[in-house]
């Protein structure tokens, strides 16, 4: 059996970059991205997309029939009732698909890196053996959100405050990678953690 490490962090903390660096170290490191699975289960023709369109209307679709995730995020960000409805629909589907993917990869991998942005918010930490938090200073994070999404500072702050606090997320961390723009240190930290996770895997046999 492989070891499941949940990789989490706030918005624009650099989770995808960190996950890619881990996967580059060995083809036997399996990366499962919750955002990728969310896209998969809401692709055109899926039951989930049909339900979303029925509830929110065709305004949440692009002309080609695919889900306009950006539009949907804006709607639910300002409407708690809609957010709760969407979560109740999607989370069980995403969880089932994630577990199916993990089961396929467990015996083929040294360890599974499960990338989950809202791990703590959705109380999913119990499904992982270990939690790795990508941490970043709030001022850097804010600038990254503004530059990436081309939004106002206030809107970026609202997004930031809607997530669990940095302090609370760090309380759950078994391991921490600081991503404050020092790429050499990040790469070194990842190499050290990779070796550590490999040893955990060996010792669990």
TORPA-4810 file (N, C-alpha, C, O; in nm, 3 decimals):
<nodes>
NODE_1_0.083_-0.121_0.000_0.000_0.000_0.000_0.087_0.125_0.000_0.189_0.131_0.068_X
NODE_2_0.045_0.225_-0.075_0.117_0.352_-0.076_0.070_0.442_0.036_-0.029_0.415_0.104_X
NODE_3_0.144_0.548_0.052_0.118_0.647_0.155_0.049_0.766_0.090_0.088_0.809_-0.018_X
NODE_4_-0.055_0.821_0.155_-0.128_0.934_0.097_-0.090_1.062_0.171_-0.115_1.077_0.290_X
NODE_5_-0.030_1.154_0.096_0.006_1.285_0.152_-0.087_1.388_0.091_-0.089_1.406_-0.030_X
NODE_6_-0.164_1.456_0.176_-0.253_1.562_0.128_-0.173_1.692_0.121_-0.118_1.738_0.221_X
NODE_7_-0.167_1.750_0.002_-0.098_1.876_-0.018_-0.202_1.987_-0.026_-0.289_1.985_-0.113_X
NODE_8_-0.193_2.083_0.065_-0.292_2.190_0.067_-0.224_2.324_0.089_-0.104_2.332_0.114_X
NODE_9_-0.303_2.429_0.079_-0.253_2.565_0.096_-0.358_2.662_0.048_-0.453_2.623_-0.021_X
NODE_10_-0.343_2.787_0.082_-0.439_2.888_0.041_-0.431_2.917_-0.108_-0.343_2.866_-0.178_X
NODE_11_-0.521_3.000_-0.155_-0.524_3.039_-0.296_-0.391_3.106_-0.334_-0.338_3.188_-0.259_X
NODE_12_-0.340_3.071_-0.450_-0.214_3.128_-0.503_-0.093_3.103_-0.412_0.000_3.183_-0.410_X
NODE_13_-0.096_2.993_-0.339_0.020_2.960_-0.254_0.127_2.885_-0.334_0.242_2.878_-0.293_X
NODE_14_0.087_2.829_-0.449_0.183_2.758_-0.533_0.173_2.607_-0.523_0.273_2.537_-0.543_X
NODE_15_0.055_2.556_-0.492_0.035_2.411_-0.474_0.069_2.333_-0.601_0.135_2.229_-0.595_X
NODE_16_0.024_2.382_-0.716_0.047_2.311_-0.843_0.195_2.304_-0.877_0.243_2.202_-0.926_X
NODE_17_0.266_2.414_-0.852_0.411_2.418_-0.878_0.483_2.317_-0.790_0.570_2.243_-0.837_X
NODE_18_0.446_2.314_-0.663_0.508_2.220_-0.569_0.477_2.076_-0.609_0.566_1.991_-0.608_X
NODE_19_0.352_2.048_-0.644_0.312_1.913_-0.685_0.391_1.868_-0.809_0.434_1.753_-0.817_X
NODE_20_0.411_1.959_-0.904_0.487_1.927_-1.026_0.632_1.893_-0.992_0.690_1.802_-1.050_X
NODE_21_0.690_1.967_-0.898_0.829_1.940_-0.859_0.841_1.802_-0.794_0.941_1.732_-0.815_X
NODE_22_0.742_1.763_-0.716_0.743_1.629_-0.656_0.734_1.522_-0.765_0.810_1.426_-0.764_X
NODE_23_0.641_1.540_-0.858_0.621_1.438_-0.963_0.742_1.427_-1.054_0.768_1.321_-1.110_X
NODE_24_0.817_1.539_-1.070_0.937_1.536_-1.154_1.049_1.454_-1.091_1.141_1.410_-1.161_X
NODE_25_1.043_1.433_-0.960_1.149_1.358_-0.891_1.141_1.209_-0.920_1.243_1.139_-0.917_X
NODE_26_1.021_1.160_-0.947_1.005_1.017_-0.978_0.871_0.992_-1.046_0.769_1.050_-1.010_X
NODE_27_0.874_0.905_-1.146_0.747_0.868_-1.213_0.660_0.783_-1.122_0.543_0.758_-1.151_X
NODE_28_0.719_0.737_-1.010_0.644_0.657_-0.914_0.575_0.742_-0.808_0.518_0.688_-0.713_X
NODE_29_0.579_0.875_-0.823_0.503_0.964_-0.735_0.374_0.999_-0.808_0.377_1.065_-0.912_X
NODE_30_0.261_0.955_-0.755_0.132_0.981_-0.819_0.072_1.109_-0.765_0.058_1.125_-0.644_X
NODE_31_0.036_1.201_-0.856_-0.029_1.326_-0.815_-0.175_1.321_-0.855_-0.209_1.299_-0.971_X
NODE_32_-0.262_1.341_-0.756_-0.407_1.346_-0.781_-0.454_1.487_-0.745_-0.445_1.529_-0.629_X
NODE_33_-0.505_1.558_-0.844_-0.545_1.698_-0.825_-0.697_1.708_-0.815_-0.769_1.672_-0.908_X
NODE_34_-0.745_1.758_-0.702_-0.890_1.771_-0.680_-0.955_1.862_-0.782_-1.068_1.838_-0.824_X
NODE_35_-0.884_1.968_-0.823_-0.940_2.059_-0.923_-0.959_1.988_-1.058_-1.058_2.011_-1.127_X
NODE_36_-0.862_1.903_-1.094_-0.873_1.826_-1.219_-0.993_1.733_-1.213_-1.067_1.719_-1.311_X
NODE_37_-1.012_1.668_-1.098_-1.126_1.577_-1.081_-1.258_1.654_-1.086_-1.356_1.608_-1.144_X
NODE_38_-1.259_1.774_-1.025_-1.381_1.857_-1.029_-1.417_1.893_-1.173_-1.535_1.896_-1.209_X
NODE_39_-1.316_1.919_-1.255_-1.342_1.949_-1.397_-1.394_1.824_-1.470_-1.483_1.832_-1.554_X
NODE_40_-1.336_1.711_-1.435_-1.374_1.584_-1.500_-1.520_1.549_-1.474_-1.591_1.507_-1.566_X
NODE_41_-1.566_1.567_-1.350_-1.703_1.527_-1.315_-1.807_1.629_-1.359_-1.927_1.604_-1.349_X
NODE_42_-1.760_1.747_-1.407_-1.855_1.849_-1.455_-1.838_1.875_-1.605_-1.878_1.981_-1.654_X
NODE_43_-1.779_1.780_-1.676_-1.761_1.800_-1.820_-1.895_1.785_-1.893_-1.988_1.725_-1.840_X
NODE_44_-1.904_1.840_-2.015_-2.029_1.830_-2.091_-2.080_1.686_-2.100_-2.003_1.594_-2.129_X
NODE_45_-2.209_1.669_-2.075_-2.269_1.536_-2.078_-2.279_1.470_-1.942_-2.346_1.368_-1.927_X
NODE_46_-2.213_1.528_-1.842_-2.216_1.469_-1.708_-2.347_1.504_-1.637_-2.410_1.605_-1.665_X
NODE_47_-2.385_1.417_-1.543_-2.506_1.441_-1.463_-2.488_1.568_-1.380_-2.581_1.647_-1.366_X
NODE_48_-2.367_1.587_-1.327_-2.341_1.704_-1.242_-2.362_1.834_-1.320_-2.424_1.927_-1.269_X
NODE_49_-2.312_1.839_-1.443_-2.328_1.962_-1.522_-2.476_1.984_-1.557_-2.523_2.098_-1.561_X
NODE_50_-2.546_1.877_-1.583_-2.690_1.887_-1.611_-2.763_1.949_-1.491_-2.847_2.037_-1.507_X
NODE_51_-2.730_1.902_-1.371_-2.794_1.952_-1.249_-2.757_2.098_-1.222_-2.842_2.177_-1.182_X
NODE_52_-2.630_2.132_-1.245_-2.583_2.270_-1.226_-2.656_2.365_-1.321_-2.699_2.473_-1.281_X
NODE_53_-2.669_2.325_-1.447_-2.736_2.409_-1.548_-2.884_2.425_-1.514_-2.942_2.532_-1.533_X
NODE_54_-2.944_2.318_-1.465_-3.086_2.321_-1.428_-3.108_2.418_-1.312_-3.209_2.488_-1.307_X
NODE_55_-3.014_2.422_-1.218_-3.027_2.506_-1.099_-2.990_2.652_-1.126_-3.064_2.743_-1.088_X
NODE_56_-2.876_2.673_-1.193_-2.825_2.809_-1.212_-2.865_2.873_-1.346_-2.856_2.995_-1.362_X
NODE_57_-2.908_2.791_-1.441_-2.941_2.842_-1.573_-2.823_2.832_-1.669_-2.710_2.806_-1.627_X
NODE_58_-2.849_2.851_-1.796_-2.745_2.833_-1.899_-2.639_2.944_-1.897_-2.540_2.937_-1.970_X
NODE_59_-2.661_3.047_-1.814_-2.564_3.155_-1.803_-2.431_3.111_-1.746_-2.332_3.183_-1.758_X
NODE_60_-2.426_2.993_-1.683_-2.300_2.944_-1.626_-2.224_2.857_-1.726_-2.124_2.794_-1.692_X
NODE_61_-2.273_2.854_-1.850_-2.205_2.775_-1.954_-2.138_2.865_-2.057_-2.184_2.975_-2.085_X
NODE_62_-2.027_2.816_-2.112_-1.966_2.881_-2.227_-2.049_2.844_-2.350_-2.128_2.750_-2.345_X
NODE_63_-2.032_2.918_-2.462_-2.108_2.885_-2.584_-2.090_2.740_-2.630_-2.178_2.684_-2.695_X
NODE_64_-1.975_2.679_-2.598_-1.952_2.540_-2.642_-2.016_2.437_-2.548_-2.003_2.316_-2.571_X
NODE_65_-2.085_2.484_-2.443_-2.154_2.393_-2.352_-2.075_2.350_-2.231_-2.127_2.277_-2.147_X
NODE_66_-1.950_2.394_-2.219_-1.869_2.359_-2.102_-1.896_2.458_-1.988_-1.948_2.567_-2.011_X
NODE_67_-1.860_2.418_-1.868_-1.890_2.498_-1.749_-1.797_2.619_-1.740_-1.675_2.607_-1.751_X
NODE_68_-1.858_2.735_-1.719_-1.781_2.858_-1.694_-1.755_2.865_-1.543_-1.833_2.924_-1.468_X
NODE_69_-1.646_2.805_-1.501_-1.615_2.793_-1.358_-1.597_2.930_-1.292_-1.635_2.950_-1.177_X
NODE_70_-1.538_3.022_-1.367_-1.516_3.156_-1.315_-1.649_3.225_-1.283_-1.664_3.288_-1.178_X
NODE_71_-1.744_3.213_-1.373_-1.877_3.270_-1.354_-1.947_3.206_-1.234_-2.008_3.275_-1.152_X
NODE_72_-1.938_3.074_-1.226_-2.002_3.001_-1.116_-1.942_3.041_-0.981_-2.014_3.057_-0.883_X
NODE_73_-1.810_3.056_-0.977_-1.743_3.096_-0.853_-1.793_3.232_-0.805_-1.814_3.254_-0.685_X
NODE_74_-1.811_3.324_-0.899_-1.858_3.458_-0.864_-1.999_3.452_-0.806_-2.031_3.524_-0.711_X
NODE_75_-2.083_3.367_-0.863_-2.222_3.354_-0.817_-2.226_3.300_-0.674_-2.292_3.357_-0.587_X
NODE_76_-2.154_3.190_-0.650_-2.163_3.126_-0.518_-2.086_3.204_-0.411_-2.113_3.190_-0.291_X
NODE_77_-1.990_3.285_-0.454_-1.912_3.363_-0.357_-2.000_3.462_-0.282_-1.976_3.492_-0.165_X
NODE_78_-2.103_3.513_-0.351_-2.191_3.612_-0.290_-2.325_3.555_-0.246_-2.414_3.628_-0.203_X
NODE_79_-2.340_3.422_-0.256_-2.467_3.361_-0.220_-2.445_3.229_-0.147_-2.416_3.127_-0.210_X
NODE_80_-2.458_3.231_-0.015_-2.429_3.113_0.067_-2.521_2.996_0.034_-2.477_2.881_0.032_X
NODE_81_-2.648_3.024_0.009_-2.745_2.918_-0.021_-2.703_2.842_-0.148_-2.708_2.719_-0.151_X
NODE_82_-2.663_2.916_-0.250_-2.618_2.853_-0.375_-2.488_2.775_-0.354_-2.469_2.668_-0.412_X
NODE_83_-2.401_2.829_-0.271_-2.273_2.762_-0.241_-2.297_2.628_-0.173_-2.237_2.527_-0.209_X
NODE_84_-2.387_2.628_-0.074_-2.419_2.505_-0.001_-2.481_2.402_-0.095_-2.447_2.284_-0.088_X
NODE_85_-2.571_2.447_-0.183_-2.635_2.355_-0.278_-2.530_2.290_-0.367_-2.532_2.168_-0.388_X
NODE_86_-2.438_2.372_-0.419_-2.335_2.321_-0.511_-2.243_2.222_-0.440_-2.206_2.119_-0.497_X
NODE_87_-2.206_2.253_-0.317_-2.118_2.164_-0.241_-2.185_2.030_-0.214_-2.122_1.925_-0.224_X
NODE_88_-2.313_2.034_-0.180_-2.386_1.910_-0.153_-2.395_1.822_-0.279_-2.395_1.700_-0.270_X
NODE_89_-2.402_1.887_-0.394_-2.407_1.813_-0.520_-2.269_1.754_-0.555_-2.257_1.635_-0.585_X
NODE_90_-2.167_1.839_-0.550_-2.037_1.801_-0.606_-1.947_1.720_-0.513_-1.878_1.629_-0.560_X
NODE_91_-1.947_1.750_-0.385_-1.848_1.687_-0.298_-1.858_1.534_-0.293_-1.755_1.468_-0.299_X
NODE_92_-1.979_1.477_-0.284_-1.985_1.329_-0.285_-1.935_1.271_-0.418_-1.871_1.166_-0.419_X
NODE_93_-1.965_1.338_-0.529_-1.921_1.290_-0.661_-1.769_1.298_-0.672_-1.704_1.204_-0.718_X
NODE_94_-1.713_1.412_-0.630_-1.568_1.431_-0.636_-1.497_1.333_-0.544_-1.394_1.275_-0.579_X
NODE_95_-1.554_1.314_-0.424_-1.494_1.221_-0.327_-1.490_1.079_-0.383_-1.390_1.009_-0.369_X
NODE_96_-1.599_1.037_-0.446_-1.608_0.902_-0.502_-1.506_0.884_-0.616_-1.438_0.782_-0.623_X
NODE_97_-1.497_0.983_-0.703_-1.403_0.977_-0.816_-1.259_0.981_-0.766_-1.172_0.914_-0.821_X
NODE_98_-1.234_1.061_-0.662_-1.099_1.070_-0.604_-1.058_0.935_-0.546_-0.946_0.888_-0.569_X
NODE_99_-1.148_0.872_-0.471_-1.117_0.743_-0.410_-1.091_0.638_-0.516_-1.003_0.553_-0.500_X
NODE_100_-1.167_0.642_-0.624_-1.148_0.548_-0.734_-1.009_0.565_-0.795_-0.940_0.467_-0.825_X
NODE_101_-0.968_0.691_-0.813_-0.836_0.721_-0.870_-0.725_0.678_-0.775_-0.625_0.621_-0.818_X
NODE_102_-0.743_0.706_-0.646_-0.642_0.666_-0.546_-0.627_0.514_-0.545_-0.515_0.464_-0.541_X
NODE_103_-0.738_0.441_-0.549_-0.732_0.294_-0.548_-0.656_0.239_-0.668_-0.588_0.137_-0.658_X
NODE_104_-0.669_0.306_-0.781_-0.599_0.264_-0.903_-0.448_0.284_-0.891_-0.369_0.207_-0.946_X
NODE_105_-0.409_0.388_-0.818_-0.268_0.428_-0.814_-0.190_0.377_-0.692_-0.067_0.375_-0.693_X
NODE_106_-0.262_0.338_-0.588_-0.197_0.306_-0.461_-0.083_0.205_-0.474_0.026_0.228_-0.423_X
NODE_107_-0.107_0.095_-0.541_-0.008_-0.012_-0.546_0.097_0.009_-0.654_0.193_-0.067_-0.664_X
NODE_108_0.079_0.114_-0.736_0.177_0.140_-0.842_0.273_0.253_-0.805_0.365_0.283_-0.880_X
NODE_109_0.252_0.316_-0.690_0.325_0.437_-0.657_0.402_0.424_-0.527_0.365_0.347_-0.438_X
NODE_110_0.510_0.501_-0.516_0.583_0.511_-0.389_0.493_0.578_-0.286_0.481_0.532_-0.172_X
NODE_111_0.431_0.687_-0.329_0.332_0.754_-0.246_0.241_0.838_-0.335_0.276_0.872_-0.448_X
NODE_112_0.124_0.871_-0.281_0.026_0.951_-0.355_0.024_1.091_-0.297_0.009_1.110_-0.177_X
NODE_113_0.041_1.189_-0.385_0.031_1.329_-0.344_-0.107_1.378_-0.388_-0.133_1.395_-0.507_X
NODE_114_-0.192_1.401_-0.291_-0.332_1.438_-0.315_-0.346_1.589_-0.294_-0.342_1.637_-0.181_X
NODE_115_-0.362_1.662_-0.403_-0.368_1.809_-0.396_-0.511_1.852_-0.369_-0.600_1.833_-0.452_X
NODE_116_-0.533_1.910_-0.250_-0.668_1.949_-0.207_-0.667_2.091_-0.151_-0.628_2.112_-0.036_X
NODE_117_-0.708_2.191_-0.231_-0.707_2.330_-0.183_-0.787_2.351_-0.055_-0.742_2.422_0.035_X
NODE_118_-0.905_2.291_-0.046_-0.994_2.314_0.069_-0.997_2.194_0.164_-1.103_2.154_0.212_X
NODE_119_-0.881_2.138_0.189_-0.870_2.019_0.274_-0.928_2.043_0.413_-1.010_1.965_0.461_X
NODE_120_-0.884_2.151_0.478_-0.927_2.180_0.615_-1.070_2.230_0.618_-1.149_2.192_0.704_X
NODE_121_-1.104_2.317_0.521_-1.239_2.373_0.515_-1.346_2.264_0.504_-1.455_2.276_0.560_X
NODE_122_-1.311_2.156_0.431_-1.408_2.049_0.409_-1.384_1.926_0.497_-1.444_1.820_0.476_X
NODE_123_-1.295_1.943_0.596_-1.270_1.837_0.694_-1.229_1.705_0.628_-1.280_1.598_0.663_X
NODE_124_-1.137_1.713_0.532_-1.095_1.595_0.457_-0.962_1.538_0.506_-0.914_1.438_0.454_X
NODE_125_-0.903_1.602_0.607_-0.770_1.561_0.652_-0.766_1.417_0.703_-0.661_1.354_0.704_X
NODE_126_-0.881_1.367_0.745_-0.888_1.229_0.799_-0.861_1.124_0.692_-0.834_1.008_0.723_X
NODE_127_-0.870_1.165_0.563_-0.850_1.069_0.455_-0.703_1.060_0.411_-0.671_0.986_0.318_X
NODE_128_-0.615_1.135_0.476_-0.473_1.134_0.440_-0.390_1.080_0.555_-0.430_1.088_0.672_X
NODE_129_-0.273_1.025_0.521_-0.181_0.977_0.624_-0.096_1.091_0.679_-0.048_1.087_0.792_X
NODE_130_-0.078_1.193_0.595_0.010_1.304_0.633_-0.035_1.430_0.559_-0.088_1.422_0.448_X
NODE_131_-0.013_1.547_0.620_-0.056_1.673_0.558_0.063_1.764_0.535_0.140_1.795_0.626_X
NODE_132_0.076_1.805_0.409_0.182_1.897_0.368_0.118_2.030_0.331_0.034_2.036_0.241_X
NODE_133_0.156_2.137_0.400_0.100_2.269_0.373_0.202_2.355_0.299_0.317_2.369_0.341_X
NODE_134_0.158_2.411_0.186_0.239_2.512_0.115_0.198_2.646_0.175_0.085_2.691_0.159_X
NODE_135_0.291_2.708_0.242_0.262_2.832_0.315_0.323_2.952_0.244_0.431_2.942_0.185_X
NODE_136_0.254_3.065_0.250_0.303_3.187_0.186_0.257_3.307_0.269_0.149_3.304_0.329_X
NODE_137_0.338_3.410_0.272_0.301_3.531_0.346_0.177_3.593_0.283_0.159_3.588_0.161_X
NODE_138_0.091_3.652_0.367_-0.037_3.707_0.320_-0.019_3.817_0.216_-0.098_3.825_0.121_X
NODE_139_0.083_3.903_0.232_0.102_4.012_0.136_0.141_3.960_-0.002_0.096_4.013_-0.104_X
NODE_140_0.224_3.856_-0.005_0.263_3.796_-0.133_0.143_3.727_-0.196_0.120_3.739_-0.317_X
NODE_141_0.068_3.657_-0.115_-0.052_3.587_-0.161_-0.151_3.684_-0.224_-0.207_3.658_-0.330_X
NODE_142_-0.173_3.796_-0.157_-0.268_3.897_-0.205_-0.225_3.951_-0.342_-0.308_3.963_-0.432_X
NODE_143_-0.098_3.982_-0.356_-0.047_4.033_-0.484_-0.061_3.930_-0.595_-0.092_3.964_-0.709_X
NODE_144_-0.040_3.804_-0.562_-0.052_3.697_-0.663_-0.197_3.684_-0.710_-0.222_3.665_-0.829_X
NODE_145_-0.292_3.693_-0.617_-0.434_3.683_-0.654_-0.471_3.798_-0.747_-0.535_3.776_-0.850_X
NODE_146_-0.433_3.919_-0.711_-0.466_4.039_-0.790_-0.406_4.028_-0.930_-0.474_4.055_-1.029_X
NODE_147_-0.280_3.987_-0.939_-0.213_3.978_-1.069_-0.267_3.865_-1.155_-0.278_3.878_-1.277_X
NODE_148_-0.300_3.752_-1.091_-0.350_3.637_-1.166_-0.491_3.658_-1.219_-0.520_3.631_-1.335_X
NODE_149_-0.579_3.708_-1.131_-0.722_3.718_-1.166_-0.764_3.856_-1.213_-0.879_3.877_-1.252_X
NODE_150_-0.669_3.953_-1.210_-0.699_4.091_-1.254_-0.821_4.147_-1.181_-0.915_4.197_-1.244_X
NODE_151_-0.817_4.139_-1.048_-0.929_4.187_-0.967_-0.881_4.295_-0.870_-0.761_4.316_-0.854_X
NODE_152_-0.976_4.362_-0.807_-0.941_4.468_-0.712_-0.882_4.409_-0.585_-0.899_4.290_-0.555_X
NODE_153_-0.811_4.494_-0.511_-0.751_4.449_-0.385_-0.858_4.403_-0.285_-0.839_4.303_-0.216_X
NODE_154_-0.970_4.475_-0.280_-1.075_4.440_-0.185_-1.137_4.305_-0.219_-1.164_4.225_-0.129_X
NODE_155_-1.160_4.279_-0.348_-1.217_4.152_-0.390_-1.119_4.038_-0.357_-1.160_3.930_-0.314_X
NODE_156_-0.990_4.065_-0.378_-0.887_3.965_-0.348_-0.884_3.935_-0.198_-0.868_3.820_-0.156_X
NODE_157_-0.899_4.041_-0.117_-0.902_4.022_0.029_-1.024_3.939_0.072_-1.014_3.855_0.160_X
NODE_158_-1.137_3.965_0.007_-1.259_3.890_0.037_-1.240_3.740_0.009_-1.283_3.655_0.087_X
NODE_159_-1.174_3.711_-0.102_-1.147_3.571_-0.138_-1.057_3.508_-0.032_-1.080_3.397_0.013_X
NODE_160_-0.954_3.582_0.005_-0.857_3.534_0.103_-0.924_3.506_0.237_-0.899_3.404_0.300_X
NODE_161_-1.010_3.598_0.280_-1.077_3.584_0.409_-1.184_3.475_0.409_-1.227_3.429_0.515_X
NODE_162_-1.229_3.434_0.290_-1.331_3.330_0.282_-1.271_3.191_0.308_-1.344_3.095_0.335_X
NODE_163_-1.138_3.181_0.299_-1.072_3.054_0.325_-1.033_3.045_0.473_-1.034_3.145_0.545_X
NODE_164_-0.998_2.925_0.515_-0.954_2.907_0.652_-0.827_2.990_0.673_-0.750_3.009_0.579_X
NODE_165_-0.806_3.038_0.794_-0.691_3.125_0.819_-0.560_3.048_0.804_-0.554_2.926_0.821_X
NODE_166_-0.457_3.122_0.772_-0.323_3.064_0.757_-0.281_2.993_0.885_-0.226_2.883_0.881_X
NODE_167_-0.308_3.056_0.999_-0.270_2.999_1.128_-0.340_2.865_1.155_-0.279_2.770_1.202_X
NODE_168_-0.470_2.860_1.123_-0.545_2.736_1.147_-0.495_2.625_1.054_-0.482_2.510_1.097_X
NODE_169_-0.468_2.658_0.927_-0.420_2.558_0.833_-0.287_2.499_0.882_-0.265_2.378_0.874_X
NODE_170_-0.200_2.586_0.932_-0.068_2.540_0.976_-0.076_2.448_1.098_0.013_2.366_1.121_X
NODE_171_-0.182_2.461_1.176_-0.200_2.375_1.293_-0.216_2.228_1.253_-0.184_2.139_1.332_X
NODE_172_-0.264_2.204_1.132_-0.287_2.067_1.085_-0.165_2.010_1.012_-0.162_1.891_0.979_X
NODE_173_-0.065_2.094_0.989_0.048_2.053_0.905_0.142_1.956_0.975_0.182_1.978_1.089_X
NODE_174_0.175_1.847_0.905_0.285_1.760_0.948_0.416_1.813_0.889_0.522_1.804_0.951_X
NODE_175_0.405_1.869_0.769_0.520_1.926_0.700_0.480_2.058_0.636_0.364_2.078_0.600_X
NODE_176_0.577_2.149_0.623_0.549_2.282_0.566_0.655_2.317_0.463_0.775_2.299_0.485_X
NODE_177_0.610_2.368_0.348_0.701_2.426_0.250_0.666_2.573_0.238_0.552_2.608_0.208_X
NODE_178_0.764_2.659_0.261_0.741_2.803_0.246_0.766_2.843_0.101_0.871_2.813_0.045_X
NODE_179_0.668_2.911_0.043_0.679_2.950_-0.098_0.674_3.102_-0.110_0.582_3.160_-0.168_X
NODE_180_0.776_3.165_-0.053_0.783_3.312_-0.057_0.887_3.358_-0.159_0.967_3.447_-0.131_X
NODE_181_0.883_3.297_-0.278_0.967_3.339_-0.392_1.114_3.298_-0.384_1.199_3.363_-0.445_X
NODE_182_1.145_3.192_-0.309_1.282_3.141_-0.308_1.280_3.001_-0.369_1.269_2.901_-0.297_X
NODE_183_1.290_2.994_-0.501_1.271_2.867_-0.572_1.379_2.764_-0.540_1.351_2.644_-0.540_X
NODE_184_1.502_2.809_-0.514_1.610_2.713_-0.481_1.580_2.642_-0.349_1.600_2.521_-0.337_X
NODE_185_1.534_2.719_-0.251_1.502_2.660_-0.121_1.383_2.565_-0.132_1.381_2.459_-0.070_X
NODE_186_1.283_2.603_-0.213_1.166_2.518_-0.232_1.207_2.384_-0.291_1.164_2.279_-0.244_X
NODE_187_1.291_2.387_-0.394_1.338_2.264_-0.459_1.415_2.177_-0.361_1.399_2.055_-0.359_X
NODE_188_1.499_2.240_-0.278_1.576_2.164_-0.178_1.483_2.101_-0.074_1.500_1.985_-0.038_X
NODE_189_1.386_2.178_-0.027_1.290_2.127_0.072_1.210_2.010_0.016_1.185_1.912_0.086_X
NODE_190_1.172_2.020_-0.110_1.094_1.914_-0.175_1.176_1.786_-0.186_1.125_1.677_-0.162_X
NODE_191_1.303_1.799_-0.223_1.391_1.681_-0.233_1.405_1.611_-0.099_1.402_1.488_-0.092_X
NODE_192_1.420_1.690_0.008_1.433_1.633_0.144_1.305_1.560_0.183_1.310_1.449_0.236_X
NODE_193_1.189_1.625_0.157_1.061_1.563_0.192_1.035_1.437_0.110_0.981_1.339_0.160_X
NODE_194_1.075_1.440_-0.017_1.057_1.323_-0.104_1.131_1.202_-0.045_1.075_1.093_-0.038_X
NODE_195_1.255_1.224_-0.003_1.332_1.115_0.058_1.266_1.067_0.187_1.261_0.947_0.216_X
NODE_196_1.215_1.161_0.263_1.148_1.128_0.389_1.023_1.043_0.364_1.000_0.943_0.433_X
NODE_197_0.943_1.083_0.265_0.822_1.008_0.232_0.855_0.868_0.179_0.783_0.772_0.205_X
NODE_198_0.964_0.859_0.105_1.006_0.728_0.053_1.044_0.636_0.169_1.012_0.517_0.168_X
NODE_199_1.111_0.691_0.270_1.150_0.612_0.387_1.030_0.567_0.469_1.026_0.456_0.522_X
NODE_200_0.930_0.657_0.479_0.806_0.620_0.548_0.741_0.503_0.479_0.695_0.408_0.543_X
NODE_201_0.737_0.509_0.347_0.678_0.401_0.266_0.750_0.269_0.293_0.686_0.166_0.313_X
NODE_202_0.886_0.272_0.293_0.964_0.150_0.316_0.940_0.095_0.456_0.925_-0.026_0.475_X
NODE_203_0.938_0.185_0.554_0.921_0.142_0.693_0.782_0.086_0.722_0.763_0.012_0.818_X
NODE_204_0.684_0.122_0.636_0.547_0.074_0.656_0.525_-0.063_0.594_0.420_-0.124_0.612_X
NODE_205_0.624_-0.110_0.522_0.610_-0.243_0.460_0.633_-0.352_0.561_0.625_-0.470_0.528_X
</nodes>
